[in-house]
Amino acid sequence: MTPEEQKMQFLFALRSQGVRDKRVLEAMEQVDRGQFVQGTFAGRAYEDTPLPIECGQTISQPLIVALMTEALDVGPRDKVLEIGTGSGYQAAILARLARRVYTMDRHRSLVKTARGRFETLGLTNITTSAADGSFGWPEQAPFDRIILTAAAEDPPGPLLAQLKDGGVMVVPVGQSDAVQTLLRVEKTPNGLDYREIRDVRFVPLLEGLV
């Protein structure tokens, strides 16, 4: 199967599993997952499965990336904060949908590699930071949308504080050694509105910089 055929099959698989948002599908078509998977697993870049990357982290399953992006409901004027840059794949998709993406990771080497990928792809609306994501990015707050690609026991208070009124956060919640629940949290005038999306499994949100 040629790379082009693999990509077509990849997008068909997303549609067949319930991803309906055309903007999300177009963004995922524009961002080649193959550019974010290196080494041993490069040949599996178009499989609908999570894959190992450096620093003991993973690049998420494409279906989960699509569902999280769809739940985030990003508009073209939105400013988005991503906690957990990883390979940079999720941020690159968000950059196709939002006005500005701020992405941070506690692993300096991952941030450096992702930054190089963004430059290669000409994604000039992404700002990166090697920092402890559990505290968010107060200097750039508030954000219209916040997405976490690491699991917390509860939606983190400092991040909720940095979410605009009417804003949306998508976050995996649960114990790190068990199946977690992907939550969509909307900040309304009457408080926080929670919606469960599905069971997931993510690496835990850890403090500190490495």
Phi and psi in degrees as a GROMACS rama.xvg file:
@    title "Ramachandran Plot"
@    xaxis  label "Phi"
@    yaxis  label "Psi"
@TYPE xy
-73.5886  160.336  THR-2
-55.7405  -36.7921  PRO-3
-65.7604  -41.123  GLU-4
-66.421  -37.8205  GLU-5
-62.1298  -41.9828  GLN-6
-64.875  -41.2225  LYS-7
-63.1098  -42.9999  MET-8
-63.8062  -38.9176  GLN-9
-57.6002  -49.0021  PHE-10
-69.8716  -37.5978  LEU-11
-61.5544  -39.9818  PHE-12
-61.9361  -40.3064  ALA-13
-63.3489  -45.6522  LEU-14
-62.6948  -42.7564  ARG-15
-68.5813  -18.9746  SER-16
-98.8166  13.2461  GLN-17
104.557  5.42643  GLY-18
-79.768  118.391  VAL-19
-113.937  -23.3686  ARG-20
-65.7266  115.684  ASP-21
-63.3775  -37.9713  LYS-22
-64.5724  -39.0269  ARG-23
-66.3417  -45.4675  VAL-24
-62.7799  -39.8576  LEU-25
-65.7292  -40.9583  GLU-26
-63.2594  -40.2683  ALA-27
-73.1979  -24.0695  MET-28
-73.5101  -36.4845  GLU-29
-74.8618  -28.326  GLN-30
-99.4046  112.369  VAL-31
-79.2601  110.351  ASP-32
-60.2313  -26.2985  ARG-33
-60.4013  -23.5014  GLY-34
-80.8045  -5.1558  GLN-35
-114.288  1.21743  PHE-36
-121.241  121.913  VAL-37
-119.969  166.248  GLN-38
68.9912  -137.97  GLY-39
-54.2697  -35.5048  THR-40
-99.2081  8.05696  PHE-41
-56.9066  -36.5462  ALA-42
-70.4857  -10.366  GLY-43
-107.958  14.9746  ARG-44
-59.1833  -28.419  ALA-45
-100.339  11.6718  TYR-46
-83.5356  147.047  GLU-47
-84.1761  69.721  ASP-48
-150.817  148.91  THR-49
-68.8515  150.078  PRO-50
-133.799  147.122  LEU-51
-67.5346  143.289  PRO-52
-127.333  -171.349  ILE-53
-64.0024  164.741  GLU-54
63.4726  23.1177  CYS-55
70.5121  18.4203  GLY-56
-101.253  -178.27  GLN-57
-134.874  156.515  THR-58
-95.2263  127.421  ILE-59
-66.1848  157.125  SER-60
-57.3219  132.415  GLN-61
-53.6107  -39.0249  PRO-62
-59.9535  -42.1244  LEU-63
-66.9297  -40.6299  ILE-64
-57.5898  -46.5643  VAL-65
-63.9386  -44.9844  ALA-66
-66.6776  -39.0367  LEU-67
-66.5115  -41.6468  MET-68
-65.7469  -40.9653  THR-69
-62.84  -44.3077  GLU-70
-65.81  -31.0463  ALA-71
-68.7821  -28.5166  LEU-72
53.4252  60.5984  ASP-73
-78.7231  132.349  VAL-74
-100.315  161.532  GLY-75
-66.5854  -13.5183  PRO-76
-102.992  2.5948  ARG-77
-77.9708  148.285  ASP-78
-106.748  123.549  LYS-79
-117.173  138.433  VAL-80
-110.52  127.937  LEU-81
-113.693  128.467  GLU-82
-102.653  113.441  ILE-83
106.354  72.8491  GLY-84
-61.2399  -43.2294  THR-85
56.9936  -127.185  GLY-86
-74.3726  -20.0793  SER-87
98.3289  -2.72713  GLY-88
-62.5947  -48.7465  TYR-89
-62.5361  -42.6455  GLN-90
-62.7099  -38.5092  ALA-91
-64.1687  -36.9368  ALA-92
-68.9031  -44.4539  ILE-93
-60.6964  -35.3533  LEU-94
-63.9712  -24.1773  ALA-95
-78.3821  -13.862  ARG-96
-112.366  -27.4569  LEU-97
-108.682  167.08  ALA-98
-72.4561  -43.0374  ARG-99
-148.534  139.339  ARG-100
-122.366  128.377  VAL-101
-110.711  121.474  TYR-102
-127.866  137.593  THR-103
-136.459  151.654  MET-104
-149.42  148.857  ASP-105
-78.6804  -12.6239  ARG-106
-95.1803  107.654  HIS-107
-57.0006  -41.3452  ARG-108
-66.1167  -35.8104  SER-109
-65.6754  -41.894  LEU-110
-62.4515  -43.436  VAL-111
-61.7078  -45.0371  LYS-112
-65.5609  -44.1263  THR-113
-62.3752  -41.2237  ALA-114
-58.5929  -41.7655  ARG-115
-61.7227  -39.0462  GLY-116
-66.2074  -41.1676  ARG-117
-62.0515  -40.848  PHE-118
-64.4875  -43.5961  GLU-119
-60.2258  -38.4319  THR-120
-83.7095  -4.07865  LEU-121
70.6123  27.8445  GLY-122
-89.0836  90.4737  LEU-123
-87.4257  -3.93172  THR-124
-100.233  21.1938  ASN-125
-113.466  130.321  ILE-126
-113.71  131.026  THR-127
-110.625  156.671  THR-128
-152.402  134.65  SER-129
-91.3313  105.541  ALA-130
-162.506  167.354  ALA-131
-74.7942  106.865  ASP-132
-68.0688  -16.6957  GLY-133
-66.0877  -17.9489  SER-134
-98.8614  -0.919502  PHE-135
70.313  -153.224  GLY-136
-135.334  74.1463  TRP-137
-56.6037  -33.3464  PRO-138
-64.1858  -23.9981  GLU-139
-106.996  -2.65549  GLN-140
-70.0096  157.029  ALA-141
-86.1578  163.237  PRO-142
-114.632  146.857  PHE-143
-74.6571  -34.2603  ASP-144
-140.641  143.084  ARG-145
-133.842  133.671  ILE-146
-129.37  135.492  ILE-147
-114.271  130.651  LEU-148
-108.354  28.9562  THR-149
-143.499  148.457  ALA-150
-87.8728  135.484  ALA-151
-113.457  158.761  ALA-152
-70.9752  -30.9766  GLU-153
-144.697  159.992  ASP-154
-56.4244  121.161  PRO-155
-62.9672  130.047  PRO-156
-55.5669  -46.8953  GLY-157
-59.1579  -32.5318  PRO-158
-76.9664  -40.5344  LEU-159
-60.0334  -35.5565  LEU-160
-66.9371  -24.4796  ALA-161
-93.4195  3.70778  GLN-162
-92.1238  131.068  LEU-163
-63.2055  155.318  LYS-164
-61.1687  131.153  ASP-165
87.1014  -3.07384  GLY-166
-78.8725  167.839  GLY-167
-129.2  136.972  VAL-168
-119.545  137.144  MET-169
-116.65  123.93  VAL-170
-148.063  133.621  VAL-171
-77.4249  131.105  PRO-172
-125.039  134.077  VAL-173
149.303  172.502  GLY-174
-65.0124  144.002  GLN-175
-66.7885  -23.24  SER-176
-99.6262  12.5734  ASP-177
-132.341  173.167  ALA-178
-66.6182  137.48  VAL-179
-106.712  168.718  GLN-180
-111.416  129.054  THR-181
-81.6662  120.673  LEU-182
-110.903  143.767  LEU-183
-108.101  120.082  ARG-184
-115.439  121.313  VAL-185
-110.241  133.553  GLU-186
-90.8883  105.066  LYS-187
-108.057  167.16  THR-188
-59.532  -22.5242  PRO-189
-98.8541  8.74589  ASN-190
119.826  -159.747  GLY-191
-94.927  132.396  LEU-192
-108.078  119.629  ASP-193
-105.432  138.627  TYR-194
-136.005  128.631  ARG-195
-82.0414  135.596  GLU-196
-100.856  -55.6405  ILE-197
-173.468  170.134  ARG-198
-76.7274  141.747  ASP-199
-143.255  175.391  VAL-200
-141.562  116.156  ARG-201
-125.4  160.002  PHE-202
-64.8893  152.701  VAL-203
-73.2293  150.896  PRO-204
-76.5469  114.455  LEU-205
-113.157  150.332  LEU-206
-86.4157  164.132  GLU-207
93.9821  168.803  GLY-208
-122.424  134.759  LEU-209
